[in-house]
Amino acid sequence: MPARPASQPQDVILDSINEGVFTVDLDWRITAFNQAAARITGVSREDAVGRPCCEVFRASICENACALRQTLSTGKPVVNATAHIVSHTGQRIPIRISTALLQAPDGSIIGGVEMFQDLSQLEQLQKELEARYTFEDIVGRSPAMMSLFQILPQVAESDSTVLIEGASGTGKELFARAIHNLSRRRKKRFVAINCAALPDTLLESELFGHKAGAFTDARRDKPGRFALADGGTVFLDEIGDISPAMQARLLRVLQERCIEPLGSVESLKVNVRVVAATNKELTELVRSGAFREDLYYRVRVVHLKLPSLRQRREDIPLLIDRLVSRFNGVQGKDIPGVSSGVLARLMEHDYPGNVRELENIIEQAFVLCRGGLIELHHLPPELRPTTGRSSRDDEGPTTLESMERMLIAEALRRHEGNRKQAAADLGIDPSTLYRKLKALGIEAPATDGRSRRR
């Protein structure tokens, strides 16, 4: 198909589109190239028209996963695939692609058309947002997480023992590592052990070490985790599961900072900081007699309580972005994110498994998603719609309304009905919040800011 001069009406129409658009003939030579395509690639229309598209774009998918080639071979359009191109200056530019067949008036196939959008600005905004709300490897912008971020440096500066309480999957070890990495001990080891995973005899050996001959198969001396972490930090995960006998031994270590390996008659001085964690309510265990009160107060010098994911739903989009970025790197994919329908569904879920459950959901979606946005049909079966709604309805306004309604309700709950504080938390004016309460049919709490001040 011969190249059209730029002055033809079709080119004027294409030049009015903000997205890059180009067409190719059946020999893969560019036949039309709009101004947005020239701006994004840095290649002029005159230089592009007539050349093979792979020479102009040098895209990551050109050789093995060309979207246009897929459309021309299957007859089906490609929607929202992602890739990156290399501009004429060597700059890597992330793009989102959609393709379709190009047909003559008689219906014959004469080539293909591709539209592409520059995602550089969006990618930069995502990086800035993540940097703003990331602390070490912990992501969050909710008030609960921001208050934890504020005190973590102060906690890290001290050598006090720390107790981290939170449900399974809330990231207790991430916080423990952050405390270590921010402390004076960061050049020494961070040594973690799951206290619930081992019986008493093995746990004692793992924590304090043993001498050769201390028990059957103990052929040589072995240092324990406390000795390995000398000068650094020991992380005792699930400390609420240790037996009364082990509690007594651990209490002595915390009091005297000395360990006695199994089979030894001499104590060994150790300089370690202890960070303990549990998914149980230690106060309840103390009350029932299952956990020693004196040990409880030894480990609970500094206390951090981690919120569950359903208590910080506003962090879910940030966590999704972080997980998408991580799995793109691990699996060698270029998935830009999730659809609005998926985001709304993930915002609604209660996450009994917390952040770990969200991580598993995104990882499964990556396995099923071949390219483009993650859609509802990529989610686990229990999260897919049950009303017969098509996964192609992802972008509907109802799901976005549902997400907005949920965020407003959560903000009001956090601030016990105080509209002014909830509006500030959401980053909107109080008058806007009042309008949204009415428009979205949200029932206002019985209390409000005025009644609380009386």
C-alpha positions in Angstrom: 0.0 0.0 0.0 1.6 3.3 -1.0 2.4 5.9 1.6 -0.1 8.8 1.8 1.2 12.4 1.8 0.9 14.0 5.2 -1.6 16.6 4.0 -4.4 14.1 3.4 -7.5 14.3 5.6 -6.8 11.0 7.2 -3.5 12.3 8.5 -5.1 15.5 9.8 -7.5 13.3 11.8 -4.7 11.1 13.1 -2.7 14.1 14.2 -5.5 15.3 16.4 -5.2 12.2 18.5 -3.0 12.3 21.6 -1.9 8.7 21.4 0.7 7.5 18.9 -0.9 5.9 15.8 0.8 4.2 12.9 -0.2 1.8 10.1 1.7 -0.9 8.3 1.2 -2.7 5.0 1.5 -6.5 4.6 5.3 -6.1 4.2 5.5 -4.5 7.7 6.4 -1.1 6.2 5.0 2.0 7.8 2.3 3.7 5.7 1.0 6.4 8.2 2.6 7.9 11.2 0.9 10.6 13.3 2.5 13.5 15.2 2.1 11.9 18.6 4.0 8.8 17.3 6.7 11.2 16.1 6.8 13.0 19.5 7.0 9.8 21.5 9.6 8.0 19.4 11.6 11.1 18.3 11.4 9.9 14.7 9.8 12.3 12.2 7.0 11.2 9.9 9.2 11.6 6.9 11.9 9.3 8.3 9.3 6.7 9.5 7.1 6.2 6.5 8.3 3.5 4.2 10.6 1.9 6.7 10.0 -1.5 8.5 8.3 -0.8 11.8 10.8 -2.8 13.8 13.6 -0.4 12.6 11.6 2.6 13.9 10.4 1.3 17.2 13.0 -1.2 18.4 10.4 -2.5 20.9 10.8 -5.2 23.4 8.2 -7.3 21.8 9.2 -6.9 18.1 11.0 -10.2 17.7 9.0 -12.7 19.7 5.7 -11.2 20.7 4.8 -8.5 18.1 1.2 -7.4 18.8 0.6 -6.4 15.2 1.8 -9.8 14.0 -0.5 -11.5 16.4 -3.5 -9.5 15.1 -2.6 -10.1 11.5 -2.3 -13.8 12.0 -5.4 -14.3 14.2 -7.6 -11.5 13.0 -8.2 -10.5 16.6 -7.3 -7.1 18.1 -4.8 -6.8 20.9 -6.0 -4.5 23.8 -3.8 -2.9 26.4 -0.6 -4.9 25.9 2.5 -3.4 27.4 6.0 -3.1 26.1 8.8 -0.6 25.9 10.4 1.0 22.9 13.8 2.7 22.6 13.8 6.2 21.3 16.3 7.6 18.8 18.3 9.0 21.7 18.4 5.5 23.4 15.8 6.3 26.0 13.7 3.4 27.2 10.0 4.4 27.0 7.2 2.2 28.5 4.1 2.1 26.3 0.6 0.5 26.3 -0.5 -0.9 22.9 -3.7 -1.7 21.1 -3.9 -3.1 17.6 -6.5 -3.8 14.9 -6.7 -5.0 11.3 -6.6 -2.4 8.5 -9.1 -3.2 5.8 -9.8 -1.9 2.3 -13.4 -0.8 1.4 -14.0 -4.2 -0.2 -13.1 -5.9 3.2 -9.7 -7.3 2.2 -6.9 -7.1 4.7 -4.3 -4.5 3.6 -2.3 -4.2 6.8 -2.6 -3.3 10.5 -3.0 -0.3 12.7 -1.4 0.2 16.2 -2.1 2.8 18.8 0.3 3.3 21.6 0.4 5.5 24.7 3.5 6.8 26.5 3.4 5.6 30.1 6.6 7.4 31.2 4.8 10.1 33.2 2.5 7.5 34.8 5.5 5.3 35.7 7.3 8.3 37.2 4.3 9.3 39.3 4.0 5.7 40.6 7.7 5.7 41.6 7.3 9.1 43.4 4.1 7.9 45.2 5.8 4.6 46.2 8.9 6.5 47.4 6.7 8.8 49.5 4.9 6.0 51.2 7.7 3.4 51.5 9.7 2.8 54.6 12.5 0.3 54.0 10.5 -2.5 52.3 7.2 -1.6 54.0 4.5 0.2 52.0 1.7 2.2 53.5 -0.1 5.6 53.5 -2.8 4.8 56.0 -2.7 6.8 59.3 -1.9 3.6 61.2 1.1 2.9 59.0 2.3 6.5 58.9 2.3 6.6 62.7 4.4 3.5 62.8 6.8 5.0 60.2 7.3 8.0 62.4 8.4 6.1 65.5 10.5 3.4 63.8 13.7 5.5 63.6 13.4 6.3 67.3 12.8 2.6 68.2 15.8 1.6 66.1 18.1 4.1 67.8 17.6 2.4 71.2 18.7 -1.1 72.2 15.5 -1.9 74.0 13.7 -5.2 73.4 10.7 -4.8 71.1 7.5 -6.8 70.9 5.6 -6.7 67.6 2.1 -8.0 67.7 0.0 -8.6 64.6 -2.0 -11.2 62.8 -0.3 -13.7 60.5 0.7 -12.0 57.2 0.9 -8.5 58.5 4.7 -8.2 57.9 6.1 -8.5 61.4 9.5 -9.7 60.1 9.7 -6.8 57.7 9.3 -4.4 60.7 11.9 -6.3 62.7 14.4 -6.1 59.8 13.6 -2.4 59.4 14.4 -1.8 63.0 17.7 -3.7 62.6 18.6 -1.9 59.3 18.1 1.5 60.9 20.0 0.7 64.0 23.7 0.9 65.0 23.7 -2.9 64.7 23.0 -2.9 61.0 26.5 -4.0 60.0 26.1 -7.1 62.2 23.8 -10.1 61.6 20.0 -10.2 61.7 19.2 -13.7 62.8 15.6 -15.0 62.7 14.0 -18.1 64.2 10.4 -19.3 64.2 9.9 -20.5 67.8 6.7 -22.3 66.9 8.4 -24.5 64.3 10.6 -26.6 66.7 10.1 -28.7 69.8 11.8 -27.6 73.0 14.9 -29.7 72.8 15.7 -28.5 69.2 14.7 -24.9 69.9 17.0 -24.8 72.9 19.9 -26.0 70.8 19.0 -23.6 67.9 18.8 -20.6 70.2 21.8 -21.3 72.6 23.9 -23.8 70.7 25.4 -27.1 72.0 28.8 -28.7 72.8 30.0 -31.9 71.1 28.6 -34.9 72.9 25.7 -33.0 74.5 23.3 -35.4 72.9 23.2 -38.2 70.3 24.6 -37.0 66.9 26.1 -33.9 68.5 29.6 -34.6 67.0 30.9 -31.1 67.2 30.3 -27.8 68.8 27.5 -25.7 67.2 26.9 -22.0 68.0 23.3 -21.0 68.6 21.3 -18.1 67.0 22.2 -15.8 69.9 25.9 -16.4 69.4 25.6 -15.9 65.6 23.8 -12.6 66.2 26.4 -11.3 68.6 26.5 -7.5 68.0 23.3 -7.7 65.9 19.7 -8.6 66.3 17.8 -11.8 67.1 14.3 -12.0 65.9 12.1 -14.5 67.9 9.0 -15.0 65.8 5.9 -16.5 67.4 7.3 -16.2 70.9 3.8 -16.8 72.3 4.1 -20.5 71.3 7.1 -21.4 73.5 6.7 -23.7 76.5 6.9 -22.6 80.1 10.4 -24.3 80.5 11.7 -22.4 77.5 10.2 -19.2 78.8 12.2 -19.6 82.0 15.5 -20.0 80.0 14.7 -17.1 77.8 13.9 -14.9 80.7 17.4 -15.6 82.2 19.0 -14.7 78.9 17.1 -11.4 78.7 18.0 -10.5 82.3 21.7 -11.5 82.2 22.5 -11.3 78.5 24.3 -14.7 78.9 23.7 -18.0 77.2 24.7 -21.5 78.2 25.0 -23.9 75.3 23.7 -27.4 75.9 26.3 -29.6 77.4 28.4 -26.6 78.6 29.2 -25.6 82.2 30.2 -22.1 81.3 28.0 -19.1 80.4 28.8 -17.1 77.3 28.2 -13.3 77.3 26.3 -12.1 74.2 25.6 -8.6 73.0 22.3 -8.9 71.1 19.1 -6.9 70.6 16.0 -9.0 70.9 12.9 -8.3 68.7 10.1 -10.7 69.4 6.8 -11.1 67.5 3.5 -13.0 68.0 0.2 -13.4 66.3 -1.4 -14.0 69.7 -2.6 -11.6 72.4 0.1 -12.1 75.0 -1.9 -10.3 77.6 -4.6 -13.0 77.3 -1.9 -15.7 77.6 -0.5 -14.0 80.7 -4.0 -13.8 82.2 -4.6 -17.5 81.6 -1.2 -18.5 83.0 0.2 -19.8 79.7 2.8 -17.0 79.4 5.0 -15.8 82.2 4.2 -12.3 83.4 7.8 -11.4 84.1 8.9 -12.5 80.6 6.1 -10.6 79.1 7.3 -7.3 80.7 10.9 -8.2 79.6 10.0 -8.5 75.9 7.4 -5.7 75.9 9.7 -2.8 76.6 8.7 -1.3 73.3 5.4 -2.4 71.8 4.3 -2.2 68.2 0.8 -3.3 67.1 0.5 -3.9 63.4 -2.9 -3.4 61.8 -4.6 -6.0 59.6 -5.0 -5.3 55.9 -8.7 -4.7 56.2 -7.9 -2.0 58.8 -5.8 -0.1 56.2 -7.6 -0.6 52.9 -6.2 2.6 51.5 -2.8 0.9 51.4 -4.1 -1.8 49.0 -3.4 0.1 45.7 0.1 0.9 46.8 0.7 -2.7 47.8 -0.7 -3.9 44.4 1.7 -1.6 42.6 4.7 -2.9 44.6 3.7 -6.5 44.0 3.1 -5.9 40.2 6.5 -4.3 40.0 8.1 -7.2 41.9 6.5 -10.0 39.9 7.2 -8.2 36.6 10.9 -8.4 37.5 10.7 -12.0 38.8 8.7 -13.4 35.9 10.1 -11.2 33.1 6.7 -9.7 32.2 5.6 -6.2 31.5 2.1 -6.1 33.1 1.1 -2.4 33.8 -1.3 -3.2 36.7 -4.9 -4.2 37.4 -8.2 -3.0 35.9 -10.5 -0.8 37.9 -12.8 -3.8 38.4 -10.0 -5.9 39.9 -9.0 -3.0 42.1 -12.5 -2.5 43.4 -12.8 -6.3 44.1 -9.5 -6.4 45.9 -10.5 -3.3 48.0 -13.7 -5.1 49.1 -12.0 -8.3 50.2 -11.4 -8.8 53.9 -8.0 -10.6 53.7 -8.0 -13.1 56.5 -4.4 -13.8 55.4 -3.5 -10.1 55.3 -0.7 -8.9 53.0 0.5 -12.4 52.4 -2.9 -13.3 51.0 -2.8 -10.3 48.7 0.6 -11.3 47.5 -0.6 -14.8 46.6 -3.6 -13.4 44.7 -1.4 -11.1 42.6 1.1 -14.0 42.0 -1.7 -16.3 40.7 -3.0 -13.5 38.5 0.5 -13.1 37.0 0.5 -16.8 36.1 -2.8 -16.5 34.2 -2.3 -13.1 32.7 -0.5 -13.2 29.3 -0.3 -9.4 28.9 -2.2 -6.2 29.4 -4.0 -5.4 32.6 -4.9 -8.1 35.2 -8.7 -8.7 34.8 -11.3 -10.3 37.0 -11.0 -13.6 35.3 -7.3 -13.8 36.3 -8.3 -13.7 40.0 -8.8 -16.8 42.2 -12.3 -18.3 41.7 -13.6 -17.2 45.1 -12.9 -13.5 44.1 -14.5 -13.6 40.7 -18.1 -12.2 40.2 -20.8 -14.7 41.0 -23.7 -12.8 39.3 -22.9 -13.8 35.8 -21.3 -10.5 35.1 -18.7 -10.6 32.3 -15.1 -9.9 33.2 -15.2 -7.3 30.4 -17.5 -5.2 32.6 -14.5 -4.3 34.8 -14.5 -0.7 34.0 -18.1 0.0 35.0 -18.9 2.9 37.3 -20.6 0.7 39.9 -17.3 -0.9 40.9 -15.6 2.5 41.3 -18.5 3.8 43.3 -18.2 0.7 45.5 -14.5 1.4 46.1 -15.2 5.1 46.9 -18.0 4.2 49.2 -15.7 1.8 51.1 -12.9 4.3 51.5 -15.2 7.0 52.9 -16.9 4.5 55.3 -13.5 3.4 56.5 -12.3 7.0 57.1 -15.5 7.8 59.1 -15.0 4.6 61.1 -11.4 5.4 61.9 -12.3 8.9 63.1 -15.5 7.7 65.0 -17.8 9.8 62.8 -15.8 13.0 62.8 -16.5 14.3 59.3 -13.9 17.0 59.4 -11.1 14.6 60.3 -12.3 12.0 57.9 -12.3 14.6 55.1 -8.8 15.7 55.9 -7.7 12.0 56.0 -9.2 11.5 52.5 -7.7 14.7 51.2 -11.0 16.4 50.3 -13.0 19.4 51.6 -15.6 18.6 54.3 -18.3 20.0 52.0 -17.2 17.6 49.3 -17.5 14.7 51.8 -21.1 15.8 52.7 -22.0 15.7 49.0 -20.5 12.3 48.6 -22.3 10.9 51.6 -25.6 12.0 50.1 -24.7 11.0 46.5 -23.4 7.5 47.4 -26.1 6.8 49.9 -23.7 6.3 52.8 -25.4 6.3 56.2 -23.6 8.8 58.4 -22.5 7.5 61.9 -24.6 8.4 64.9 -21.8 10.5 66.3 -20.0 13.4 64.5 -17.3 15.9 65.3 -19.7 18.4 67.0 -21.3 15.7 69.3 -17.8 14.4 70.3 -16.7 17.9 71.4 -19.6 18.4 73.8 
